[in-house]
Amino acid sequence: MKCLLGIFLIGAACSSWAQVPVFRNPLDTPVQLSSNFGEVRTDHFHTGYDYRTNGKRGLPVYAAADGYVSRIKVSATGYGKVVYLIHPGNFMTVYAHLDSFNSALGAYVRAEQYRRQSFEIELFPEPNRFYVRQGQTIGYSGNSGSSSGPHLHFEIRDASGESFPLNPYPFLPVPDTVTPVLSKLILYPQRQGCAQAKSTPVPLRKRHGNWQTIPDSVVSNDPVIGLGIQVKDFFNGMQADQGIYRLTAEMDDRVVFELRFDRLVFGNGRYVNAHIDYAAFSNDGQVIHKLYREPGDHNTIYTQLVDDGYLDLGDQQWHRVVVRAADAAGNEAVLAFHLRYSGTSSPAAENNSCLRHDAPFSYNDDSLRILIPSGAVYRNSIFRTVKQPRRSAFSAYYQIGLAEVPLHREMDIAILPSRILPTQWEKMVIVRLNNGQKRALPTQKQDQWLKASSRSFGTFVILADTSAPRIVPLNVRPYQRLTGRYIHLEGIDDLTGISSYAAYLNDEWILMEYDPKIDRFTVVIDQMLPEGPHRLRVQVADAVGNQTIYELAFLK
């Protein structure tokens, strides 16, 4: 491993690369990736490779290098069933969304689940307990946790202190001779206050292998702007957009902006909302990378900045601007054009209340209180609230803030109910409404006010959850003979969500898995269970204490 790869470990000593393991792919199938490192996701950048499994579960997953199991976790959300390995040189690999573990790890996890009587569990075995060799099976691919389909999520991390995800490409390169594709340039006006002018899209074309703006020269109606670029990139023979590795912007032969996706910091993941055009992404899924840094963006992906990447065109002269987009294989798309300021600024949006990125903000009236901490937004933004009375709810609908403005830190909300029914007081929660969906927030009650925190602006209301979860058997009816090993049940809660669950077979606790994305509980019946009648009891409660006890008598 050449020392040149040390750029992927910021601050790592060159000598440490003598200990870099030679990694292998964790699957034996031909490499097909559905997601790449640094790809934009909701509220984070993707931290590894997603290997396609062609819709299948149960493919053997192999250790990428010699090492030992340092951590195992089972969760209904997140990475689901996941294994972490530590390798020589302080590297870590991660294998997530597994369907199951190998026999040794599976027996260890199952024993701890029964000891703690919990499906969800996190374990940290001693380093010498589960040593693995490169190519040894550690589990089987699946769709567990917050996964949208069967695949293997794989990461390589620097584990020398905290664990930092590293771009896997230098260790496990993928054939790539495809040049990134540019589709749109955006000019973002930069104003000192909260009122901002609208952005200006500039169409692009490719002629004779070079990217150009339409027209060739661009005139800005603002003296200071930031650029944005829409770009896609693909690996050979793969149809999915794999994101981008490096972006640079130059003005008059001087680099004013550069970012590289070499290494990510988990705690900085939410800064993705500052880097992209959040409104374009949340409204229709467009990924537009800003080629400048917002005032409240403290991510570490930026490797070179002059004036945070903003372009000062106040002299009204023509300036040569070059934008470069490159993938990790070195394929590069180049856009060159000339840019100047027209001398006449575009009109700004109406300025209501101003929410500053570097100061706290509060709002109070007779039924609504809001506290937004400093650092919650990435730039100064307009703030407004709208109250819409609703007789069917326990409060008005409150539209708080602008949906196109992302929040980095939680805001605190307190709402005074418009009416209180003593029988429903304990069941009342603050709910965020979004595109017809209801998301109940963890809610506290104090002096007749309901309080909650939210990391998104939107519409909020008080509702009461008085319905218990519903349990419906899917593959066996009461008093029916069970022919397989699994009992599947559907578990649905209409508002606050299932927060606790347990199953008992003949009054003894039994492991029951939960997959909330499909509202599914699964009980695995031991093959050694005696023939005859048996009784399964399932207890499920939601976040406000509504409980359902479902009993199923069956034969084996």
C-alpha positions in Angstrom: 0.0 0.0 0.0 1.6 3.2 -1.1 2.0 6.1 1.3 0.1 8.3 -1.2 -3.1 6.7 0.2 -2.4 8.5 3.5 -4.5 11.4 2.3 -7.5 9.2 3.2 -6.4 9.3 6.9 -6.1 12.9 7.8 -3.0 13.3 10.1 -2.0 9.6 9.8 1.7 9.0 9.8 3.1 7.5 6.7 4.8 4.7 8.6 1.4 3.5 9.8 0.6 2.3 6.3 3.0 -0.6 6.7 0.1 -2.1 8.8 -2.7 -1.5 6.3 -4.4 -4.8 5.7 -5.2 -5.9 2.1 -9.0 -6.0 2.1 -11.2 -8.3 0.1 -14.8 -7.7 -1.0 -17.2 -8.9 1.7 -19.4 -10.8 -0.9 -18.4 -13.4 -3.5 -20.8 -12.1 -6.1 -19.7 -9.8 -8.9 -19.4 -6.3 -7.5 -22.5 -4.1 -8.1 -23.0 -1.1 -5.9 -26.3 0.7 -5.2 -24.7 3.5 -3.1 -21.2 5.0 -2.8 -19.3 6.7 0.0 -20.2 10.4 0.4 -23.5 10.1 -1.4 -26.2 12.5 -0.2 -28.8 11.0 2.0 -31.5 12.5 4.2 -29.7 14.2 7.1 -26.3 12.6 6.4 -23.7 11.5 3.9 -23.5 7.8 3.1 -20.6 6.3 5.0 -19.7 3.2 2.9 -20.4 0.9 0.0 -23.9 -0.6 -0.5 -23.4 -4.0 -2.2 -26.4 -5.2 -4.3 -27.6 -8.7 -3.5 -30.1 -8.8 -6.4 -33.0 -8.8 -4.1 -31.8 -11.9 -2.2 -31.2 -12.5 1.5 -28.9 -15.0 3.0 -25.7 -14.5 0.9 -22.6 -15.3 2.9 -20.8 -12.2 4.2 -17.1 -12.6 4.6 -14.5 -10.9 6.8 -12.7 -8.4 4.6 -9.4 -9.0 6.5 -8.0 -10.8 9.6 -9.3 -9.3 12.9 -11.6 -9.8 15.8 -15.2 -9.0 16.6 -15.3 -5.9 18.7 -19.0 -5.1 18.6 -22.4 -6.7 17.7 -25.7 -4.9 17.7 -29.3 -5.9 17.0 -31.7 -3.1 16.5 -35.2 -2.8 14.9 -33.9 0.4 13.2 -30.6 1.8 12.1 -28.1 -0.8 11.0 -30.3 -3.7 12.2 -28.1 -6.7 12.7 -24.5 -5.5 12.4 -21.0 -6.8 13.1 -17.9 -4.7 13.7 -14.4 -6.1 13.2 -11.1 -4.6 14.3 -8.1 -5.2 12.1 -4.3 -4.5 12.3 -3.3 -0.9 11.9 -6.4 0.3 13.8 -8.8 -0.2 11.0 -12.4 -1.3 11.5 -14.9 -2.8 9.1 -18.7 -2.8 9.5 -21.2 -5.3 8.0 -24.8 -4.0 8.4 -28.4 -4.9 7.7 -27.6 -8.6 8.1 -30.3 -11.3 8.1 -28.4 -13.4 10.6 -25.0 -14.1 12.1 -22.7 -17.1 11.7 -23.4 -20.0 14.2 -20.9 -18.9 16.8 -22.0 -15.2 16.9 -25.6 -16.2 16.6 -25.5 -18.5 19.6 -23.7 -15.8 21.6 -26.2 -13.1 20.7 -29.2 -15.4 21.3 -28.0 -16.4 24.7 -27.6 -12.7 25.7 -31.0 -11.8 24.3 -32.6 -14.5 26.5 -30.6 -13.5 29.5 -31.7 -9.9 29.1 -35.1 -10.8 27.7 -34.7 -8.3 24.9 -34.6 -8.5 21.1 -32.6 -5.3 20.8 -29.1 -5.7 22.2 -25.6 -4.3 21.9 -22.5 -6.4 22.9 -18.8 -5.8 23.1 -17.0 -9.2 23.2 -13.5 -9.5 24.6 -10.9 -9.1 21.8 -9.8 -12.7 22.0 -13.3 -14.2 22.0 -14.1 -14.2 18.3 -11.0 -14.0 16.1 -11.7 -14.2 12.4 -9.6 -14.9 9.3 -10.0 -13.0 6.0 -12.7 -14.8 4.0 -14.4 -16.4 7.0 -18.2 -16.2 7.0 -19.4 -13.8 9.7 -23.0 -13.6 8.8 -25.6 -13.5 6.0 -26.9 -10.6 4.0 -30.4 -9.3 4.7 -32.7 -6.3 5.0 -32.7 -5.7 8.8 -33.0 -2.3 10.4 -33.7 0.9 8.4 -33.0 -0.7 5.0 -35.1 -0.1 2.0 -34.3 -3.5 0.3 -31.9 -6.5 0.6 -28.3 -5.4 0.4 -25.0 -5.3 2.4 -23.9 -2.0 3.9 -20.1 -2.1 4.3 -17.7 0.4 5.8 -14.0 0.8 6.4 -13.2 3.0 9.4 -10.2 4.6 11.0 -10.5 3.3 14.5 -7.3 4.8 16.0 -9.5 6.9 18.3 -13.1 7.6 17.6 -14.1 5.6 14.5 -14.2 7.7 11.3 -15.6 6.3 8.1 -13.1 6.2 5.3 -13.7 6.2 1.5 -13.4 2.5 0.6 -12.3 3.2 -2.9 -8.5 3.2 -2.3 -8.8 -0.1 -0.5 -11.5 -1.8 -2.7 -11.5 0.1 -6.1 -14.3 -0.4 -8.5 -13.8 -0.3 -12.3 -14.6 3.3 -13.3 -13.8 5.0 -16.6 -17.0 7.1 -16.7 -16.6 10.8 -16.5 -19.1 12.7 -14.2 -22.1 14.3 -15.9 -22.9 17.9 -15.2 -26.5 19.0 -15.6 -27.1 22.5 -14.1 -25.2 25.4 -12.6 -27.0 27.6 -9.9 -26.1 31.2 -8.9 -27.0 31.9 -5.2 -27.1 35.6 -4.2 -25.5 36.3 -0.9 -27.0 39.1 1.2 -26.1 40.3 4.7 -29.5 40.2 6.3 -32.3 37.6 6.3 -34.0 38.7 3.0 -32.5 36.6 0.2 -33.0 37.0 -3.6 -34.0 34.0 -5.6 -31.3 31.7 -7.1 -30.7 31.6 -10.8 -30.3 28.3 -12.7 -28.0 28.3 -15.7 -28.4 25.4 -18.2 -25.3 23.5 -19.4 -24.3 21.7 -22.6 -21.4 19.5 -23.6 -19.6 20.3 -26.8 -16.5 18.6 -28.1 -16.0 17.0 -24.7 -16.2 20.2 -22.8 -19.0 21.6 -20.6 -20.3 25.1 -21.3 -22.9 27.4 -19.9 -25.8 28.6 -22.1 -25.0 31.3 -23.0 -21.2 31.1 -22.9 -20.9 34.1 -20.6 -23.1 34.6 -17.5 -24.3 37.9 -15.9 -25.2 37.9 -12.2 -27.7 40.4 -10.7 -25.9 40.3 -7.4 -22.3 41.4 -6.6 -21.6 38.5 -4.3 -22.7 35.0 -5.1 -22.1 31.4 -4.4 -22.2 28.6 -7.0 -24.0 25.3 -7.0 -23.6 22.4 -9.3 -25.8 19.4 -10.1 -23.6 16.4 -11.0 -24.0 12.7 -11.3 -21.4 10.0 -11.6 -21.5 6.2 -12.4 -19.3 3.2 -12.1 -18.8 1.0 -15.2 -21.9 -1.0 -16.0 -23.9 0.4 -13.0 -27.0 2.4 -13.4 -27.2 4.1 -10.0 -25.8 7.6 -9.4 -22.7 7.1 -7.2 -22.3 10.7 -6.0 -19.1 12.6 -6.4 -15.6 12.5 -4.8 -14.1 15.9 -5.4 -15.5 19.3 -6.3 -13.5 22.5 -6.9 -14.3 26.1 -8.0 -11.7 28.5 -9.4 -12.0 32.2 -10.2 -9.2 33.8 -12.3 -7.0 30.8 -11.9 -7.3 30.8 -8.1 -8.9 27.9 -6.2 -11.6 29.3 -4.0 -13.4 26.1 -3.0 -12.5 22.4 -2.7 -14.1 19.5 -1.0 -13.1 15.8 -0.9 -15.0 12.8 0.4 -12.0 11.0 1.9 -13.1 10.7 5.5 -16.4 11.6 7.3 -17.2 12.4 11.0 -20.4 10.9 12.3 -21.2 13.9 14.4 -21.0 16.1 11.3 -23.5 14.1 9.2 -26.4 16.5 9.5 -24.2 19.3 8.0 -25.2 17.7 4.7 -28.3 19.9 4.9 -26.0 23.0 4.8 -23.9 21.7 1.9 -26.7 20.9 -0.5 -29.6 23.0 -1.7 -31.9 21.7 1.0 -35.1 23.0 -0.6 -34.3 21.3 -4.0 -33.5 18.0 -2.2 -36.5 17.9 0.1 -39.0 19.0 -2.6 -38.0 16.8 -5.5 -34.9 14.9 -4.6 -32.5 17.0 -6.7 -28.9 16.9 -5.3 -27.2 20.3 -5.9 -23.8 20.7 -4.3 -23.0 24.2 -3.0 -19.5 25.3 -4.0 -19.3 27.6 -0.9 -19.6 27.1 2.8 -22.6 28.5 4.7 -21.7 30.5 7.9 -23.1 27.8 10.2 -21.6 24.8 8.4 -18.7 23.4 10.4 -18.2 20.2 8.4 -14.6 18.9 7.8 -15.1 17.9 4.1 -13.8 21.2 2.9 -10.1 21.1 2.1 -9.6 24.6 0.6 -11.6 27.8 1.0 -11.0 31.4 0.1 -13.7 33.7 1.5 -15.7 30.5 2.2 -16.0 30.1 -1.6 -18.1 33.2 -2.2 -17.3 35.0 -5.5 -17.0 38.8 -5.2 -18.0 40.4 -8.6 -18.4 44.0 -7.3 -15.9 45.3 -9.8 -18.3 44.5 -12.6 -15.4 43.0 -14.7 -15.5 39.7 -16.5 -14.0 36.8 -14.5 -13.1 33.4 -15.7 -14.7 30.7 -13.5 -13.8 27.0 -13.7 -15.8 24.2 -11.9 -14.3 20.7 -11.7 -16.1 17.5 -10.6 -14.0 14.3 -10.2 -14.6 10.8 -9.1 -12.2 8.8 -7.0 -10.8 7.1 -10.1 -9.7 10.5 -11.4 -12.2 11.0 -14.1 -13.0 14.7 -14.3 -15.7 16.9 -15.8 -14.7 20.6 -16.3 -17.0 23.5 -16.8 -15.4 26.9 -17.8 -17.3 30.2 -18.3 -17.0 33.9 -17.8 -19.0 35.7 -15.2 -19.6 39.3 -14.2 -22.0 41.5 -12.1 -24.6 43.5 -14.0 -24.5 46.4 -11.6 -28.2 46.1 -10.8 -29.2 43.9 -7.8 -32.2 41.6 -8.0 -35.1 42.2 -5.5 -35.0 40.4 -2.2 -37.8 38.5 -0.5 -39.9 40.3 2.1 -38.1 40.3 5.4 -40.2 39.1 8.3 -38.7 38.1 11.7 -35.0 37.3 11.3 -33.6 34.0 12.6 -29.9 34.4 13.0 -27.5 31.5 12.7 -25.3 32.7 15.5 -27.8 33.8 18.1 -30.8 32.2 20.0 -34.3 33.0 19.0 -37.6 32.9 21.0 -41.2 33.4 20.2 -44.0 33.7 22.7 -47.8 34.3 22.6 -50.7 33.1 24.6 -50.8 29.5 23.2 -47.4 28.9 21.6 -43.8 29.2 22.8 -40.7 28.5 20.7 -37.0 28.5 21.6 -34.4 28.0 18.9 -30.8 27.8 20.1 -27.8 29.5 18.5 -26.4 27.3 15.7 -29.7 25.8 14.8 -29.7 27.2 11.3 -26.8 27.5 8.8 -27.5 31.0 7.6 -29.7 34.0 8.6 -33.2 33.1 7.6 -36.8 34.5 7.5 -39.0 33.1 10.3 -42.7 33.2 10.5 -45.6 31.4 12.3 -49.2 30.8 11.0 -52.0 29.8 13.3 -55.0 27.9 11.8 -57.8 27.0 14.3 -59.0 23.3 14.2 -62.0 22.2 16.2 -61.2 18.5 15.6 -57.9 18.7 17.4 -56.8 19.8 20.9 -55.1 22.9 19.6 -54.8 25.0 16.5 -52.5 24.0 13.7 -49.3 25.9 14.0 -47.1 26.4 11.0 -43.6 27.1 12.5 -40.8 28.4 10.3 -40.2 27.7 6.6 -40.1 24.1 5.5 -37.2 24.9 3.1 -35.0 26.0 6.0 -33.2 23.0 7.6 -32.5 22.8 11.4 -29.2 21.5 12.7 -30.2 21.6 16.4 -33.5 20.9 18.0 -36.0 23.7 18.7 -38.2 23.5 21.8 -42.0 23.9 21.3 -44.6 24.4 23.9 -48.3 24.5 23.0 -51.3 25.2 25.3 -54.3 23.0 24.5 -57.4 24.7 23.5 -59.4 22.2 25.5 -58.6 19.5 28.0 -60.5 16.3 28.6 -59.3 14.8 31.9 -59.6 11.2 30.5 -57.3 12.1 27.6 -54.8 14.4 29.2 -52.2 11.6 29.5 -52.7 10.5 25.9 -52.1 13.9 24.4 -49.0 14.5 22.3 -47.6 17.1 20.0 -47.6 15.9 16.4 -45.7 17.1 13.4 -47.7 17.0 10.1 -45.8 16.4 6.9 -47.3 15.6 3.5 -50.3 13.9 5.1 -48.1 11.9 7.5 -48.3 12.3 11.3 -45.2 12.0 13.4 -45.8 12.1 17.2 -43.0 13.7 19.1 -41.9 12.6 22.6 -44.0 15.0 24.7 -43.8 16.2 28.3 -46.5 18.1 30.2 -46.0 21.0 32.6 -48.5 23.5 34.0 -51.2 22.5 31.3 -48.6 23.1 28.5 -47.4 20.3 26.2 -43.7 20.5 25.4 -41.6 18.7 22.7 -38.5 19.2 20.6 -38.2 19.0 16.8 -35.3 19.1 14.3 -37.6 20.2 11.5 -39.8 23.1 10.9 -43.3 22.3 9.8 -46.9 22.2 11.1 -47.6 21.1 14.6 -50.8 20.2 16.5 -51.9 18.5 19.7 -53.7 15.2 19.2 -54.7 12.4 21.6 -53.7 8.7 21.1 -56.4 6.7 22.7 -56.1 3.6 20.5 -54.1 0.5 21.5 -51.8 -1.2 19.0 -53.4 -3.9 16.8 -52.0 -7.4 16.5 -53.1 -9.6 13.6 -51.7 -13.2 12.9 -50.4 -13.5 9.4 -49.5 -17.2 8.9 -51.4 -19.2 11.5 -55.0 -19.1 12.8 -56.2 -19.9 16.3 -56.0 -23.6 17.0 -54.4 -24.3 13.7 -51.4 -26.6 13.4 -48.1 -24.7 12.8 -46.3 -26.3 9.8 -43.2 -24.2 9.8 -40.8 -22.6 12.4 -42.1 -19.1 12.3 -45.2 -17.2 13.6 -45.6 -13.9 11.8 -47.8 -11.2 13.3 -48.7 -7.7 12.1 -48.3 -5.0 14.7 -49.8 -1.6 13.9 -50.1 1.6 15.9 -51.8 4.6 14.4 -50.1 7.5 16.1 -47.4 7.4 18.7 -45.8 4.1 17.6 -44.9 0.8 19.2 -42.4 1.4 22.0 -42.3 -1.9 23.9 -43.1 -5.5 23.1 -42.6 -9.0 24.5 -43.7 -12.5 23.7 -44.3 -15.5 26.0 -44.7 -19.1 24.9 -46.5 -21.2 27.5 -45.8 -18.4 30.0 -42.0 -18.5 29.3 -40.3 -15.5 27.6 -39.5 -16.2 23.9 -37.5 -14.1 21.5 -39.6 -12.0 19.1 -38.1 -10.0 16.4 -39.6 -6.7 15.3 -39.3 -5.0 11.9 -41.1 -1.6 12.1 -40.7 -0.7 8.4 -43.2 -3.5 7.5 -45.0 -3.6 10.9 -43.9 -7.2 11.4 -43.3 -9.3 14.5 -41.6 -12.7 14.0 -41.4 -15.5 16.6 -39.1 -18.4 15.9 -40.4 -21.7 17.3 -37.9 -24.3 18.5 -37.9 -27.4 16.4 -37.7 -29.3 19.7 -41.0 -27.9 21.0 -43.2 -31.0 21.8 -46.2 -31.8 19.7 -49.6 -30.8 21.0 -51.3 -27.5 22.0 -49.3 -24.4 22.9 -50.2 -20.8 23.8 -48.4 -17.7 22.6 -49.0 -14.4 24.4 -47.9 -11.1 22.9 -47.8 -7.8 24.8 -47.4 -4.6 22.9 -47.6 -1.0 24.1 -47.4 2.4 22.4 -45.5 5.5 23.6 -48.4 6.8 25.7 -49.1 3.5 27.5 -52.0 2.0 25.4 -51.5 -1.7 25.6 -52.6 -4.8 23.7 -52.4 -8.4 24.9 -52.9 -10.9 22.2 -53.1 -14.6 22.8 -52.8 -17.3 20.1 -53.5 -21.0 20.8 -51.9 -23.3 18.2 -50.9 -26.9 17.7 -47.6 -28.3 16.8 
